[in-house]
Amino acid sequence: MTALTDLSMAEMGRRLRTGSTTSVALTEAALARIAALDGALHSFVLVTGERALADAAKADADFAAGRDAGAMQGIPYALKDIYDTAGIRTTCHSKLRIDDIPAKDCVVAVKLKAGGGVLLGKLATHEFALGGPSFDLPFPPARNPWNTEHITGGSSSGSGAAVAAGLVRMAMGSDTGGSIRGPAAYCGTVGLKPTYGLVSRRGVFPLSYTLDHCGPLSANVEDTAITMQAIAGFDSVDPASRNHPIPDFRSGLEDGVAGLRIGLPRNLWRDAEGLTPETTAALDRLAEALAAEGAIVEEVTLPDYALFNACGRVILVAEAYAIHEANLRARPQDYGELLFMRMVIGASISSADYIQAQRLRRELSVAVNRGALAQHDLLLTACALGPAPAFSEYPKDRPGPMHIQTMPFNVTGNPALSMPAGFSSSGLPLSAQLVGRPFEDALVLRAGRAVEKITAGWGAARRPAVMAEAA
């Protein structure tokens, strides 16, 4: 029998509705796995066991009374610890907010609760979703379930680790320069950065007002689609939110890629620092497999990655500094060293620098959406350029490298999905990234499901080391 914690969210939902399991049973199984495994992973900074069991009991009672709030009802999930939760500590992994207890839930938490979801707790992040991995913060950094000597990526570090280890099927993250897709890539999960404005960010601590996205990391594409159905939608109070029709994210998942035109922007990664031959081989293999499934795969050219990265970094650091300026001046000693070094650079960015970056942003968005995606339905590109680095590769006194190519689609706001693409010779996951036109997130998920089927034999039966050891 499949362990309750290994069931897909769709299968959990089916069993809940037939009465062959209960939400309390699912929740107790998840809490037991957290207790057994998270001591080695540090993915949770707070486990809300009592709240989870109360949520589960309510979901079961609602099922018994014939009340069904949707596909999330009775399903355990967790939130990155920058998502406000009423009456539950939200620390942003920082000394500055170690005792912060919000009075209100963020919009995403409101929607998941209204949908009958079961909150298991709050997950580790890099401090304020930027600096890390760091060892001078109130909580230790999360560790990769495939090898705990390796990082999870950031900043949704606990989300990546928790999903990969089967502690939870879905965890919410945030993505400003790749903070959903990086951990998904390094931990071997699915990670969606939705279209900018599709999911409300209200009540989620900001890093960069014009780059921040909220989205899920999950165990498979259908779990992601289920989550998006629950959390997508217009929020008139979030100035970035767009009043756009919400599709049925699951309806076309099995439609495949036959006839879709997929662009392959090799120029982004071909000569990139940190690219491994195994990553190149995985991308080539995947492109060939998609073509064999009927997609039209052809090479396209995008502006150099360095332009996207420089543009995004200037905007990110300038906006982050504006958010943190008062505390950086009044309480610099309460920030972790790595975050402080990254953030304080914002003081030197001029208004001219920021405006020029925003002008470049427009040009880059045009190149992607009126260029490559005007002729193609999707792009297939690199996500992480290699497997997760070891903690030992990171200097203690300065920010270290993280070789991922996710910033372009924060700059443009396009939906972007990190997908597992096999394994390196070291046993760590490899990844690929699918990108679509704005608000065509459902098509991105459809292609992601096709990739999921293609890669099912590329080591899919492997289990992270921390799970194998516990078994």
Secondary structure as GFF3:
##gff-version 3
##sequence-region A 1 471
A	DSSP	three_ten_helix	4	6	.	.	.	ID=ss1
A	DSSP	alpha_helix	9	18	.	.	.	ID=ss2
A	DSSP	alpha_helix	23	41	.	.	.	ID=ss3
A	DSSP	beta_strand	44	47	.	.	.	ID=ss4
A	DSSP	alpha_helix	49	64	.	.	.	ID=ss5
A	DSSP	beta_strand	76	80	.	.	.	ID=ss6
A	DSSP	three_ten_helix	95	97	.	.	.	ID=ss7
A	DSSP	alpha_helix	107	114	.	.	.	ID=ss8
A	DSSP	beta_strand	118	123	.	.	.	ID=ss9
A	DSSP	alpha_helix	157	164	.	.	.	ID=ss10
A	DSSP	beta_strand	170	175	.	.	.	ID=ss11
A	DSSP	alpha_helix	181	187	.	.	.	ID=ss12
A	DSSP	beta_strand	190	193	.	.	.	ID=ss13
A	DSSP	beta_strand	213	218	.	.	.	ID=ss14
A	DSSP	alpha_helix	221	231	.	.	.	ID=ss15
A	DSSP	three_ten_helix	253	255	.	.	.	ID=ss16
A	DSSP	beta_strand	261	264	.	.	.	ID=ss17
A	DSSP	alpha_helix	266	269	.	.	.	ID=ss18
A	DSSP	alpha_helix	277	292	.	.	.	ID=ss19
A	DSSP	beta_strand	296	299	.	.	.	ID=ss20
A	DSSP	alpha_helix	305	330	.	.	.	ID=ss21
A	DSSP	three_ten_helix	332	334	.	.	.	ID=ss22
A	DSSP	alpha_helix	337	344	.	.	.	ID=ss23
A	DSSP	three_ten_helix	345	348	.	.	.	ID=ss24
A	DSSP	alpha_helix	351	366	.	.	.	ID=ss25
A	DSSP	pi_helix	367	372	.	.	.	ID=ss26
A	DSSP	alpha_helix	373	375	.	.	.	ID=ss27
A	DSSP	beta_strand	378	381	.	.	.	ID=ss28
A	DSSP	three_ten_helix	391	393	.	.	.	ID=ss29
A	DSSP	alpha_helix	408	412	.	.	.	ID=ss30
A	DSSP	beta_strand	416	423	.	.	.	ID=ss31
A	DSSP	beta_strand	429	436	.	.	.	ID=ss32
A	DSSP	alpha_helix	441	454	.	.	.	ID=ss33
A	DSSP	three_ten_helix	455	457	.	.	.	ID=ss34
A	DSSP	alpha_helix	465	470	.	.	.	ID=ss35
###
